Amino acid sequence: MRLSGVRAFVAVARCGSMTEAAAELGFTQSAISRQVADFERYVGTKLLGRGPGGMRLTAAGVHAYPTAVEILRLAESIAAARPTAHGLPRVPPAARNVRHS
């Protein structure tokens, strides 16, 4: 599974359009379509379908969407925590204002 497919799925679900998701992510519409198709093959079911006014989540897509959002959140958290060139971990912006006892 590639994060690009998860990211594309979440963007299309949020935007309701492959074209808008492509513009948001900086890819072509065909690249987003391919990434979503690869992710759907990975999970073994269709997550998006065409509906009136654009792309809509299937029942499986409705179920998968919150988990996909969480996967992206966790991946960003892991990336933010990797050591810097000086060997110190990066502190995510949200954690900078947390008071520790």
Order of alpha helices (4+ residues) and beta strands (2+ residues): alpha-alpha-alpha-beta-beta-alpha
